[in-house]
Amino acid sequence: MTLLNSEQIQALENTLPKWEVQENKIIRLFKFDNFVDAFGFMTQVAILSEKMNHHPEWSNVYSKVKIELTTHDEGGISILDIELASAIDNLKNQ
């Protein structure tokens, strides 16, 4: 697996506009109406992540879920992070 180069990382503004790049991670905050909706979303992401064998760093406080993606084995952002972020965005848009 190779890390994205700086040009590819800059292009993420267009391909993943709701995600921010911070310290070799891509990060997004999701907001829901309540805890049950947030937890349900986390369950969907967990199943998706397990299928991809690529797992997020995340936190949940009531109706908010913060997801941070990085490829730990490589020490930065890889195509796996982009694929998982896109799949997560698709879950949120359903």
ZALOKOL-517284 format. One record per atom (N, C-alpha, C, O): residue number from 0; residue in one letter; z, y, x. Coordinates in pm, 1 decimal. Layout:
BEGIN
+-----+-----+----------+----------+----------+
!   n ! res !       c3 !       c2 !       c1 !
+-----+-----+----------+----------+----------+
! NUM !   A !        Z !        Y !        X !
...
+-----+-----+----------+----------+----------+
% end
This chain:
BEGIN
+-----+-----+----------+----------+----------+
!   n ! res !       c3 !       c2 !       c1 !
+-----+-----+----------+----------+----------+
!   0 !   M !      0.0 !   -117.8 !     85.2 !
!   0 !   M !      0.0 !      0.0 !      0.0 !
!   0 !   M !      0.0 !    123.8 !     89.5 !
!   0 !   M !     75.8 !    131.0 !    186.2 !
!   1 !   T !    -83.7 !    219.3 !     57.6 !
!   1 !   T !    -86.1 !    343.7 !    135.0 !
!   1 !   T !    -35.0 !    459.7 !     52.0 !
!   1 !   T !    -50.1 !    463.3 !    -70.1 !
!   2 !   L !     25.2 !    553.0 !    120.7 !
!   2 !   L !     76.0 !    672.3 !     54.5 !
!   2 !   L !    -38.7 !    767.0 !     22.1 !
!   2 !   L !   -142.5 !    766.1 !     88.2 !
!   3 !   L !    -18.2 !    848.5 !    -80.5 !
!   3 !   L !   -115.4 !    951.8 !   -112.3 !
!   3 !   L !   -111.8 !   1058.3 !     -3.6 !
!   3 !   L !     -6.2 !   1087.8 !     52.3 !
!   4 !   N !   -227.6 !   1115.5 !     25.6 !
!   4 !   N !   -230.8 !   1225.2 !    122.4 !
!   4 !   N !   -200.5 !   1356.4 !     49.9 !
!   4 !   N !   -187.3 !   1357.6 !    -72.5 !
!   5 !   S !   -189.8 !   1464.2 !    122.5 !
!   5 !   S !   -149.4 !   1592.0 !     63.4 !
!   5 !   S !   -249.6 !   1641.1 !    -41.0 !
!   5 !   S !   -209.1 !   1700.7 !   -140.9 !
!   6 !   E !   -378.1 !   1617.9 !    -20.7 !
!   6 !   E !   -478.8 !   1658.4 !   -119.7 !
!   6 !   E !   -461.5 !   1579.4 !   -249.8 !
!   6 !   E !   -469.6 !   1635.7 !   -359.0 !
!   7 !   Q !   -438.2 !   1451.2 !   -237.5 !
!   7 !   Q !   -417.6 !   1367.3 !   -355.5 !
!   7 !   Q !   -290.4 !   1408.9 !   -429.6 !
!   7 !   Q !   -287.1 !   1408.3 !   -552.7 !
!   8 !   I !   -187.7 !   1444.1 !   -356.3 !
!   8 !   I !    -63.2 !   1488.1 !   -419.1 !
!   8 !   I !    -84.5 !   1620.2 !   -492.2 !
!   8 !   I !    -32.4 !   1638.4 !   -602.2 !
!   9 !   Q !   -159.7 !   1712.3 !   -433.4 !
!   9 !   Q !   -189.2 !   1838.9 !   -500.1 !
!   9 !   Q !   -270.4 !   1817.4 !   -626.9 !
!   9 !   Q !   -253.4 !   1890.5 !   -724.5 !
!  10 !   A !   -358.2 !   1718.1 !   -626.7 !
!  10 !   A !   -441.4 !   1688.4 !   -743.4 !
!  10 !   A !   -359.8 !   1635.0 !   -860.6 !
!  10 !   A !   -408.5 !   1632.7 !   -973.7 !
!  11 !   L !   -236.9 !   1592.3 !   -835.3 !
!  11 !   L !   -151.3 !   1540.6 !   -942.5 !
!  11 !   L !   -123.6 !   1646.5 !  -1049.0 !
!  11 !   L !    -95.7 !   1612.8 !  -1164.0 !
!  12 !   E !   -130.9 !   1774.0 !  -1011.5 !
!  12 !   E !   -111.5 !   1881.2 !  -1109.7 !
!  12 !   E !   -210.9 !   1867.4 !  -1224.6 !
!  12 !   E !   -180.0 !   1902.4 !  -1338.5 !
!  13 !   N !   -330.2 !   1816.4 !  -1194.7 !
!  13 !   N !   -433.1 !   1798.2 !  -1297.0 !
!  13 !   N !   -422.7 !   1663.8 !  -1367.5 !
!  13 !   N !   -439.9 !   1655.7 !  -1489.1 !
!  14 !   T !   -394.5 !   1558.6 !  -1291.6 !
!  14 !   T !   -392.1 !   1425.0 !  -1350.6 !
!  14 !   T !   -260.9 !   1392.8 !  -1422.1 !
!  14 !   T !   -259.9 !   1318.7 !  -1520.3 !
!  15 !   L !   -151.3 !   1448.5 !  -1372.9 !
!  15 !   L !    -19.8 !   1426.7 !  -1433.5 !
!  15 !   L !     50.2 !   1562.2 !  -1450.1 !
!  15 !   L !    149.3 !   1588.9 !  -1382.2 !
!  16 !   P !     -0.1 !   1647.1 !  -1539.2 !
!  16 !   P !     50.2 !   1785.2 !  -1546.9 !
!  16 !   P !    196.6 !   1798.9 !  -1587.5 !
!  16 !   P !    257.4 !   1902.5 !  -1560.9 !
!  17 !   K !    254.2 !   1698.5 !  -1650.5 !
!  17 !   K !    393.7 !   1708.2 !  -1694.3 !
!  17 !   K !    492.3 !   1658.9 !  -1588.9 !
!  17 !   K !    613.5 !   1664.3 !  -1609.8 !
!  18 !   W !    441.0 !   1611.2 !  -1476.5 !
!  18 !   W !    524.1 !   1560.1 !  -1368.3 !
!  18 !   W !    529.0 !   1662.5 !  -1255.6 !
!  18 !   W !    431.7 !   1734.0 !  -1231.3 !
!  19 !   E !    642.8 !   1669.2 !  -1187.0 !
!  19 !   E !    660.9 !   1757.8 !  -1072.7 !
!  19 !   E !    673.5 !   1674.6 !   -945.9 !
!  19 !   E !    727.8 !   1564.2 !   -948.1 !
!  20 !   V !    623.8 !   1727.6 !   -837.3 !
!  20 !   V !    641.1 !   1663.2 !   -707.0 !
!  20 !   V !    759.7 !   1729.1 !   -638.4 !
!  20 !   V !    763.9 !   1850.9 !   -621.6 !
!  21 !   Q !    856.3 !   1646.1 !   -599.1 !
!  21 !   Q !    975.1 !   1694.3 !   -528.0 !
!  21 !   Q !   1018.2 !   1587.8 !   -427.9 !
!  21 !   Q !   1042.8 !   1473.0 !   -465.0 !
!  22 !   E !   1027.1 !   1625.9 !   -302.7 !
!  22 !   E !   1081.9 !   1538.3 !   -198.2 !
!  22 !   E !   1026.7 !   1396.0 !   -202.6 !
!  22 !   E !   1103.1 !   1300.2 !   -214.8 !
!  23 !   N !    896.4 !   1381.8 !   -192.9 !
!  23 !   N !    829.9 !   1250.3 !   -191.0 !
!  23 !   N !    850.7 !   1169.1 !   -317.6 !
!  23 !   N !    848.4 !   1046.1 !   -314.3 !
!  24 !   K !    870.9 !   1237.5 !   -428.7 !
!  24 !   K !    885.0 !   1171.9 !   -559.0 !
!  24 !   K !    806.5 !   1250.7 !   -662.4 !
!  24 !   K !    781.1 !   1369.9 !   -645.3 !
!  25 !   I !    768.4 !   1183.2 !   -769.3 !
!  25 !   I !    719.7 !   1254.9 !   -887.2 !
!  25 !   I !    826.1 !   1239.7 !   -994.8 !
!  25 !   I !    881.4 !   1131.6 !  -1015.0 !
!  26 !   I !    853.4 !   1349.8 !  -1063.1 !
!  26 !   I !    969.2 !   1356.8 !  -1153.1 !
!  26 !   I !    927.2 !   1415.6 !  -1287.0 !
!  26 !   I !    848.0 !   1509.6 !  -1293.4 !
!  27 !   R !    981.5 !   1358.8 !  -1392.9 !
!  27 !   R !    959.4 !   1413.9 !  -1526.3 !
!  27 !   R !   1086.5 !   1398.9 !  -1609.6 !
!  27 !   R !   1156.2 !   1297.6 !  -1602.8 !
!  28 !   L !   1114.5 !   1502.6 !  -1688.3 !
!  28 !   L !   1226.5 !   1500.0 !  -1782.3 !
!  28 !   L !   1170.5 !   1481.8 !  -1922.4 !
!  28 !   L !   1086.0 !   1559.6 !  -1966.6 !
!  29 !   F !   1217.0 !   1380.1 !  -1991.6 !
!  29 !   F !   1176.1 !   1351.7 !  -2129.2 !
!  29 !   F !   1290.3 !   1389.5 !  -2222.0 !
!  29 !   F !   1406.7 !   1362.5 !  -2192.2 !
!  30 !   K !   1257.3 !   1452.1 !  -2334.6 !
!  30 !   K !   1358.0 !   1491.7 !  -2432.1 !
!  30 !   K !   1327.3 !   1424.4 !  -2565.5 !
!  30 !   K !   1212.5 !   1419.3 !  -2609.9 !
!  31 !   F !   1432.3 !   1373.3 !  -2627.6 !
!  31 !   F !   1419.9 !   1301.8 !  -2753.8 !
!  31 !   F !   1512.7 !   1364.4 !  -2857.1 !
!  31 !   F !   1592.3 !   1452.4 !  -2824.6 !
!  32 !   D !   1502.3 !   1319.4 !  -2980.1 !
!  32 !   D !   1586.0 !   1373.8 !  -3087.0 !
!  32 !   D !   1730.3 !   1328.0 !  -3077.6 !
!  32 !   D !   1821.6 !   1397.8 !  -3121.8 !
!  33 !   N !   1750.9 !   1209.1 !  -3019.0 !
!  33 !   N !   1885.9 !   1154.2 !  -3014.3 !
!  33 !   N !   1894.2 !   1045.2 !  -2907.6 !
!  33 !   N !   1794.9 !   1011.3 !  -2843.2 !
!  34 !   F !   2013.4 !    991.8 !  -2890.7 !
!  34 !   F !   2037.7 !    889.5 !  -2789.6 !
!  34 !   F !   1961.3 !    760.3 !  -2817.8 !
!  34 !   F !   1908.8 !    698.3 !  -2725.4 !
!  35 !   V !   1954.8 !    719.7 !  -2943.1 !
!  35 !   V !   1887.1 !    594.3 !  -2977.2 !
!  35 !   V !   1738.9 !    601.6 !  -2940.0 !
!  35 !   V !   1684.3 !    505.6 !  -2885.8 !
!  36 !   D !   1674.2 !    713.4 !  -2968.2 !
!  36 !   D !   1533.5 !    728.5 !  -2931.5 !
!  36 !   D !   1516.3 !    727.5 !  -2779.5 !
!  36 !   D !   1422.7 !    666.6 !  -2727.8 !
!  37 !   A !   1605.7 !    794.4 !  -2708.9 !
!  37 !   A !   1599.3 !    797.7 !  -2562.6 !
!  37 !   A !   1618.2 !    657.3 !  -2505.4 !
!  37 !   A !   1545.6 !    616.3 !  -2414.8 !
!  38 !   F !   1715.4 !    584.5 !  -2558.3 !
!  38 !   F !   1742.1 !    450.1 !  -2508.9 !
!  38 !   F !   1626.4 !    355.3 !  -2542.5 !
!  38 !   F !   1591.9 !    269.1 !  -2461.7 !
!  39 !   G !   1567.5 !    370.5 !  -2659.2 !
!  39 !   G !   1451.6 !    289.5 !  -2696.5 !
!  39 !   G !   1335.7 !    311.8 !  -2600.4 !
!  39 !   G !   1268.7 !    216.9 !  -2559.8 !
!  40 !   F !   1312.6 !    437.1 !  -2564.5 !
!  40 !   F !   1208.6 !    471.3 !  -2466.9 !
!  40 !   F !   1239.1 !    406.7 !  -2331.9 !
!  40 !   F !   1149.6 !    351.9 !  -2267.5 !
!  41 !   M !   1364.3 !    413.1 !  -2289.4 !
!  41 !   M !   1402.7 !    351.6 !  -2162.8 !
!  41 !   M !   1378.0 !    200.8 !  -2164.5 !
!  41 !   M !   1338.6 !    142.9 !  -2063.2 !
!  42 !   T !   1400.8 !    138.5 !  -2277.4 !
!  42 !   T !   1375.5 !     -5.0 !  -2290.0 !
!  42 !   T !   1226.9 !    -34.4 !  -2272.3 !
!  42 !   T !   1189.5 !   -130.1 !  -2204.5 !
!  43 !   Q !   1143.1 !     47.8 !  -2333.3 !
!  43 !   Q !    997.9 !     29.9 !  -2318.4 !
!  43 !   Q !    955.3 !     48.9 !  -2172.7 !
!  43 !   Q !    873.5 !    -27.3 !  -2121.2 !
!  44 !   V !   1010.2 !    149.2 !  -2107.6 !
!  44 !   V !    977.8 !    175.1 !  -1966.9 !
!  44 !   V !   1027.0 !     59.8 !  -1879.3 !
!  44 !   V !    959.3 !     21.4 !  -1784.0 !
!  45 !   A !   1142.5 !      5.4 !  -1910.6 !
!  45 !   A !   1195.5 !   -106.8 !  -1832.9 !
!  45 !   A !   1102.0 !   -227.6 !  -1839.3 !
!  45 !   A !   1075.7 !   -291.7 !  -1737.6 !
!  46 !   I !   1052.7 !   -257.9 !  -1957.5 !
!  46 !   I !    960.4 !   -371.9 !  -1974.0 !
!  46 !   I !    830.7 !   -345.7 !  -1898.7 !
!  46 !   I !    780.3 !   -433.8 !  -1829.0 !
!  47 !   L !    777.4 !   -226.5 !  -1912.3 !
!  47 !   L !    655.3 !   -187.4 !  -1842.6 !
!  47 !   L !    673.9 !   -193.6 !  -1691.0 !
!  47 !   L !    588.0 !   -245.4 !  -1619.6 !
!  48 !   S !    784.9 !   -141.3 !  -1642.7 !
!  48 !   S !    813.9 !   -140.0 !  -1499.2 !
!  48 !   S !    826.3 !   -280.6 !  -1442.8 !
!  48 !   S !    778.8 !   -309.6 !  -1333.0 !
!  49 !   E !    889.7 !   -365.9 !  -1518.4 !
!  49 !   E !    906.1 !   -504.2 !  -1473.4 !
!  49 !   E !    770.8 !   -573.6 !  -1463.0 !
!  49 !   E !    745.9 !   -647.5 !  -1367.8 !
!  50 !   K !    683.1 !   -550.1 !  -1561.0 !
!  50 !   K !    548.9 !   -609.2 !  -1556.6 !
!  50 !   K !    470.8 !   -561.6 !  -1434.9 !
!  50 !   K !    393.6 !   -637.4 !  -1376.2 !
!  51 !   M !    491.4 !   -434.8 !  -1397.2 !
!  51 !   M !    420.2 !   -377.3 !  -1282.7 !
!  51 !   M !    492.3 !   -405.8 !  -1151.3 !
!  51 !   M !    438.4 !   -380.0 !  -1043.7 !
!  52 !   N !    614.7 !   -459.1 !  -1160.2 !
!  52 !   N !    700.0 !   -481.6 !  -1043.5 !
!  52 !   N !    716.4 !   -353.3 !   -961.5 !
!  52 !   N !    710.6 !   -353.8 !   -838.6 !
!  53 !   H !    737.1 !   -244.2 !  -1034.4 !
!  53 !   H !    757.9 !   -113.6 !   -971.7 !
!  53 !   H !    858.6 !    -39.7 !  -1058.9 !
!  53 !   H !    829.8 !    -10.2 !  -1175.0 !
!  54 !   H !    974.5 !    -10.0 !  -1005.4 !
!  54 !   H !   1086.6 !     34.8 !  -1088.2 !
!  54 !   H !   1126.0 !    178.6 !  -1058.8 !
!  54 !   H !   1128.2 !    220.8 !   -943.2 !
!  55 !   P !   1157.2 !    254.2 !  -1164.6 !
!  55 !   P !   1192.7 !    395.6 !  -1147.2 !
!  55 !   P !   1338.1 !    414.8 !  -1107.1 !
!  55 !   P !   1422.4 !    326.8 !  -1124.0 !
!  56 !   E !   1363.7 !    531.9 !  -1054.0 !
!  56 !   E !   1500.5 !    583.7 !  -1046.2 !
!  56 !   E !   1511.4 !    668.5 !  -1172.2 !
!  56 !   E !   1421.3 !    747.0 !  -1201.9 !
!  57 !   W !   1619.6 !    653.7 !  -1245.9 !
!  57 !   W !   1628.8 !    731.5 !  -1368.6 !
!  57 !   W !   1771.7 !    756.2 !  -1409.0 !
!  57 !   W !   1865.2 !    692.0 !  -1361.1 !
!  58 !   S !   1785.8 !    852.3 !  -1499.7 !
!  58 !   S !   1917.6 !    880.1 !  -1555.4 !
!  58 !   S !   1898.6 !    917.9 !  -1702.0 !
!  58 !   S !   1792.0 !    962.9 !  -1744.0 !
!  59 !   N !   2004.7 !    898.0 !  -1777.1 !
!  59 !   N !   2002.5 !    928.4 !  -1919.7 !
!  59 !   N !   2131.1 !   1000.1 !  -1956.4 !
!  59 !   N !   2240.8 !    953.0 !  -1926.4 !
!  60 !   V !   2116.5 !   1114.3 !  -2021.6 !
!  60 !   V !   2229.1 !   1185.8 !  -2078.6 !
!  60 !   V !   2190.3 !   1219.7 !  -2221.4 !
!  60 !   V !   2102.9 !   1302.9 !  -2245.8 !
!  61 !   Y !   2256.4 !   1154.5 !  -2314.4 !
!  61 !   Y !   2233.4 !   1167.9 !  -2457.8 !
!  61 !   Y !   2085.1 !   1156.3 !  -2491.7 !
!  61 !   Y !   2032.4 !   1045.1 !  -2495.2 !
!  62 !   S !   2016.4 !   1267.2 !  -2516.7 !
!  62 !   S !   1877.6 !   1261.5 !  -2562.6 !
!  62 !   S !   1776.9 !   1292.2 !  -2452.0 !
!  62 !   S !   1659.2 !   1314.6 !  -2480.1 !
!  63 !   K !   1821.7 !   1293.5 !  -2327.9 !
!  63 !   K !   1732.8 !   1325.9 !  -2216.3 !
!  63 !   K !   1724.8 !   1208.0 !  -2119.4 !
!  63 !   K !   1824.5 !   1142.5 !  -2089.2 !
!  64 !   V !   1603.9 !   1183.7 !  -2072.4 !
!  64 !   V !   1579.8 !   1079.3 !  -1972.4 !
!  64 !   V !   1503.6 !   1143.7 !  -1857.4 !
!  64 !   V !   1395.8 !   1199.8 !  -1877.1 !
!  65 !   K !   1559.2 !   1135.5 !  -1738.9 !
!  65 !   K !   1492.3 !   1186.0 !  -1618.8 !
!  65 !   K !   1440.9 !   1066.3 !  -1540.7 !
!  65 !   K !   1516.4 !    974.6 !  -1508.5 !
!  66 !   I !   1311.1 !   1068.0 !  -1510.6 !
!  66 !   I !   1249.5 !    958.2 !  -1435.8 !
!  66 !   I !   1196.0 !   1012.2 !  -1304.0 !
!  66 !   I !   1126.6 !   1113.8 !  -1300.2 !
!  67 !   E !   1229.5 !    942.1 !  -1196.0 !
!  67 !   E !   1181.0 !    975.2 !  -1062.7 !
!  67 !   E !   1107.6 !    852.3 !  -1008.7 !
!  67 !   E !   1160.7 !    741.2 !  -1009.5 !
!  68 !   L !    985.1 !    874.4 !   -962.1 !
!  68 !   L !    904.8 !    764.9 !   -909.2 !
!  68 !   L !    870.8 !    789.7 !   -763.1 !
!  68 !   L !    829.1 !    899.0 !   -724.9 !
!  69 !   T !    889.1 !    688.0 !   -683.8 !
!  69 !   T !    851.0 !    688.2 !   -542.9 !
!  69 !   T !    833.1 !    542.5 !   -501.3 !
!  69 !   T !    888.4 !    452.0 !   -563.8 !
!  70 !   T !    756.6 !    520.9 !   -397.1 !
!  70 !   T !    739.8 !    385.6 !   -344.4 !
!  70 !   T !    831.4 !    372.3 !   -224.2 !
!  70 !   T !    796.6 !    412.1 !   -113.1 !
!  71 !   H !    948.7 !    315.9 !   -248.0 !
!  71 !   H !   1052.0 !    308.7 !   -144.6 !
!  71 !   H !   1004.9 !    237.1 !    -19.0 !
!  71 !   H !   1035.6 !    279.8 !     92.3 !
!  72 !   D !    930.2 !    128.3 !    -36.2 !
!  72 !   D !    884.3 !     51.6 !     79.6 !
!  72 !   D !    797.1 !    134.5 !    173.0 !
!  72 !   D !    792.9 !    109.1 !    293.4 !
!  73 !   E !    727.5 !    233.3 !    117.9 !
!  73 !   E !    636.3 !    316.2 !    196.3 !
!  73 !   E !    695.3 !    452.7 !    231.2 !
!  73 !   E !    645.6 !    521.4 !    320.5 !
!  74 !   G !    801.3 !    491.8 !    160.6 !
!  74 !   G !    865.2 !    619.2 !    189.3 !
!  74 !   G !    794.9 !    740.2 !    131.0 !
!  74 !   G !    796.4 !    848.0 !    190.4 !
!  75 !   G !    734.0 !    722.9 !     16.4 !
!  75 !   G !    666.5 !    836.8 !    -46.9 !
!  75 !   G !    593.0 !    796.7 !   -173.5 !
!  75 !   G !    622.7 !    694.1 !   -234.7 !
!  76 !   I !    496.9 !    878.8 !   -211.6 !
!  76 !   I !    423.1 !    859.5 !   -336.5 !
!  76 !   I !    296.6 !    778.3 !   -308.5 !
!  76 !   I !    217.2 !    811.5 !   -220.4 !
!  77 !   S !    280.1 !    670.6 !   -386.4 !
!  77 !   S !    161.6 !    585.3 !   -372.7 !
!  77 !   S !     91.3 !    574.2 !   -508.2 !
!  77 !   S !    137.1 !    629.4 !   -608.2 !
!  78 !   I !    -18.8 !    502.8 !   -509.4 !
!  78 !   I !    -94.4 !    481.7 !   -632.6 !
!  78 !   I !     -9.2 !    409.8 !   -737.1 !
!  78 !   I !    -28.8 !    430.5 !   -856.8 !
!  79 !   L !     84.7 !    326.0 !   -693.9 !
!  79 !   L !    174.4 !    258.3 !   -789.0 !
!  79 !   L !    253.1 !    359.4 !   -872.5 !
!  79 !   L !    272.6 !    340.1 !   -992.5 !
!  80 !   D !    297.3 !    465.8 !   -808.8 !
!  80 !   D !    371.7 !    569.3 !   -880.5 !
!  80 !   D !    283.1 !    638.9 !   -983.1 !
!  80 !   D !    326.6 !    668.8 !  -1094.3 !
!  81 !   I !    158.8 !    664.2 !   -944.6 !
!  81 !   I !     65.0 !    730.3 !  -1035.2 !
!  81 !   I !     34.8 !    639.9 !  -1154.9 !
!  81 !   I !     32.4 !    685.7 !  -1269.1 !
!  82 !   E !     11.9 !    512.6 !  -1128.1 !
!  82 !   E !    -16.7 !    418.0 !  -1235.9 !
!  82 !   E !    101.6 !    405.5 !  -1331.4 !
!  82 !   E !     83.0 !    402.7 !  -1453.1 !
!  83 !   L !    222.7 !    397.9 !  -1277.1 !
!  83 !   L !    340.3 !    386.7 !  -1363.5 !
!  83 !   L !    363.2 !    515.5 !  -1442.1 !
!  83 !   L !    395.4 !    510.0 !  -1560.8 !
!  84 !   A !    347.2 !    630.6 !  -1378.3 !
!  84 !   A !    363.4 !    758.1 !  -1448.0 !
!  84 !   A !    263.4 !    770.9 !  -1563.6 !
!  84 !   A !    299.2 !    816.3 !  -1672.3 !
!  85 !   S !    139.6 !    731.0 !  -1540.0 !
!  85 !   S !     36.9 !    736.1 !  -1646.0 !
!  85 !   S !     72.9 !    642.4 !  -1760.8 !
!  85 !   S !     57.7 !    678.0 !  -1877.6 !
!  86 !   A !    120.2 !    523.9 !  -1727.8 !
!  86 !   A !    159.2 !    427.7 !  -1831.3 !
!  86 !   A !    279.4 !    479.9 !  -1910.7 !
!  86 !   A !    285.9 !    462.1 !  -2032.4 !
!  87 !   I !    373.2 !    543.5 !  -1842.9 !
!  87 !   I !    488.8 !    601.7 !  -1910.8 !
!  87 !   I !    444.5 !    714.8 !  -2003.0 !
!  87 !   I !    492.9 !    725.5 !  -2115.6 !
!  88 !   D !    353.1 !    798.8 !  -1956.2 !
!  88 !   D !    299.4 !    905.1 !  -2041.0 !
!  88 !   D !    234.4 !    848.3 !  -2166.8 !
!  88 !   D !    248.8 !    903.7 !  -2275.8 !
!  89 !   N !    162.1 !    736.1 !  -2150.3 !
!  89 !   N !     99.8 !    673.0 !  -2266.7 !
!  89 !   N !    203.3 !    622.3 !  -2366.0 !
!  89 !   N !    181.2 !    629.7 !  -2486.8 !
!  90 !   L !    315.8 !    571.0 !  -2317.4 !
!  90 !   L !    423.7 !    529.1 !  -2407.4 !
!  90 !   L !    476.4 !    647.6 !  -2488.6 !
!  90 !   L !    497.9 !    636.9 !  -2609.3 !
!  91 !   K !    496.5 !    758.4 !  -2421.7 !
!  91 !   K !    552.8 !    877.3 !  -2486.1 !
!  91 !   K !    456.5 !    933.7 !  -2589.7 !
!  91 !   K !    499.9 !    993.3 !  -2688.3 !
!  92 !   N !    326.5 !    915.7 !  -2568.7 !
!  92 !   N !    226.9 !    971.1 !  -2660.2 !
!  92 !   N !    195.4 !    881.8 !  -2778.8 !
!  92 !   N !    115.7 !    919.0 !  -2864.8 !
!  93 !   Q !    257.1 !    764.5 !  -2784.4 !
!  93 !   Q !    230.5 !    672.5 !  -2897.3 !
!  93 !   Q !    299.7 !    717.4 !  -3022.8 !
!  93 !   Q !    288.1 !    652.0 !  -3126.4 !
+-----+-----+----------+----------+----------+
% end
